[in-house]
Structures are given as structure tokens and as C-alpha cells.
Amino acid sequence: MTSLYQRRWRIFKANRLAYFSFLFLCGIGLIVLLTPFLSNEKPLFIRYQNRTYFPMFEQITDQELGGSLPTLADYSDPTTIEEIQKNGFVISSIIPYSAETVDYFAGEPFPIGPSKRHWLGTDDQGRDLLARLLYSLRLSLWFGLLLTFFASCIGFCVGATQGYFGGKTDLIIGRFIEIWGSLPQLFILIILAGLLKPSFFVLLVILILFGWPQLTGVVRTEFLRVRGLDYVRAAKSLGASDLSIMFRHILPNALVATTTYLPFILSGAIVALSALDFLGLGLPPGTPSLGEIIREAKENLNAPWIGMSVFVLMTVLLAVLLLIGEGVRMAFDPHAKENK
């Protein structure tokens, strides 16, 4: 007899759009993890005059590679690569640029359109657009995953406390959430982002403050429904503590309903970060982010490849997350039927 989770997985897998979106997202996750190796101005491996170098993990001077300067080697300089190839060989990344690499040797004014040298073109500062998109996607997904995790943990705890204890506890917390939810969040975010020195963790904390109430209502409802069932009463009669009952017995059942919200929280976090960066209130200037690229597209209407690239990336990413969320919702639907 198949378990309940195996049945839900089969229902999810039967939803082709959701399943292939999940596989696509896994592929994106793998690319994000490997981004420093796929896109970097530093070569992966150098063999020069019978010596082996790994530039990504060690600092190599220009003199060590046949140059005349004691400074660090500039791998974006074609003469450096030519000198290495005369006395050895070099293995470079698929995209020989990082997010901050400026192509001073392009030979034409910026921004540059798509070409063999820059597959998606460059921005107005001469930085490779594909490299910046990859690093921006990496940062956005990490930000979204962290925000989703911490906001969900807070939401679970608050909703569980409301639903399990009920009474005055439920009333007080409920009124606080209503007041907190009625605050003009966008204006508060703008004010806090303007007052505090922008950084990844500052923005993460600010958005967590407003992200956790989204799950409390669902968790509270599940705890109210389950707390009166026989197995909960049995646990109480056996002397189990309130925390043990809440997190060992009731919470696994509440996770069924709340799991469907997580992809939507993740997509909302990515959009929120992009919006703040677009307004100039997000991450420090120069940090590769989707919002900054959108702002660059607005300021460079003569370079349509910038706007089209980030538009396609964000559209595909958000569509994939929404399709996965819908597939998870259907899989956890108690009335859903499994395709034979």
C-alpha cells in the first residue's frame, strides 16, 4: 500500500506543467550553484611553463605569467592570455566575465548589442549582461529562499500559538496581526530602506518583518481544527507538554495546508527585492540584481536587449514558481484524484 506522500507525489508528477517546471527550477538551482565557475573572468585552470595554477583559488601576479608587472594578472587582457597560450594552455569559464568585469578591450562604445563576444550584449558600463543576469538570479534566489524559510518559521510559530491556545491568546495576537497588516508596508519599507545602510541582511530582516503574517491564518485554522481530535487529547492525557503536542503531533498535519503557500512567498520575495532595487532603495549600488538591470533598461531605451533579457528571465522564473505552487496545491488537495 502506497503512502500518502507517494500518492501526492504521483498527483504532482501527473501535472505535466508543474512537474516540468519543478525540473526546470532544479536546473536553474544547479546553474545558480555553479555560477562562479560558469561565469568568471578568472580562468578555471592554467598550465604555464610546466607549472599549474588555479586562478579562482589563488592570486597570481603578472610576472608569474610572463609579464613585467608585480601586480595581479589581468585575465581580461588579450595579451595575458596570448602569453599563456604560447607556453602552455588555459581553460576559461564558458562566460569569461564576472558580474563586475568591464570589457575595456571591446573596441566599441557601450552599451554593446548581442554578439559572439557578449551573447546578450553589455550594459552602459561595459559589463556582460548574461553574467550580470546569472549573478542577479543567484542573489535573488538566495534572498527569496532565506526570506521564505525565516518568514515561514515565524508564521508557523505564531499561527500555532494562536490556534493551540485559543481564547485571549488568539484574540490578542489576532488583533496585533490585524494592526500590523493594516500598516502601509510599502511606505514603511521605503522609509526603513532609506534610513538604514542598505545591505543584503538589512533588507532580508525588513522584508521578514512583513512577510511572516501571510501563513499565520492558515496555520491557526489547522491548529483550531486539529486540537480537539482524539490523538491530541490522548497525548495530553499521557502528560505530553504543550510544545511537544504542538510541534510533534499537530504541526506535521498543518504543514500539509501551508506548504502550498511557499512557492508564492518565494516569488513575492523576489519581486519585492527587485522593486526596491529598481527604486534605488535596495542593495548597495553596483550589486548585481534584477531590479538594477530593470532600472538600467529604463535609462537605456536605445539598448532594447537589456530590457528584453531581464523581462524574459523574470517572466519565466515567476511563471515556473507559480506553476509549481499550483501543482503542489493540487497534490495536497484531499479531493484530488490520482491518474491511473
Secondary structure, 3 states (H helix, E strand, C coil): CCCHHHHHHHHHHHCHHHHHHHHHHHHHHHHHHCHHHHECCCCCEEEECCEEECCCCCCCECHHHCCCCCCECCCCCHHHHHHHHHCEEEECCCECCCCCCECCCCCCCCCCCCCCCCCCCECCCCEEHHHHHHHHHHHHHHHHHHHHHHHHHHHHHHHHHHHHHCHHHHHHHHHHHHHHHHCCHHHHHHHHHHHCCCCHHHHHHHHHHHHCHHHHHHHHHHHHHHCCCHHHHHHHHCCCCHHHHHHHHHHHHHHHHHHHHHHHHHHHHHHHHHHHHHCCCCCCCCCCCHHHHHHHHHHCCCCHHHHHHHHHHHHHHHHHHHHHHHHHHHHCCCCCCCCC
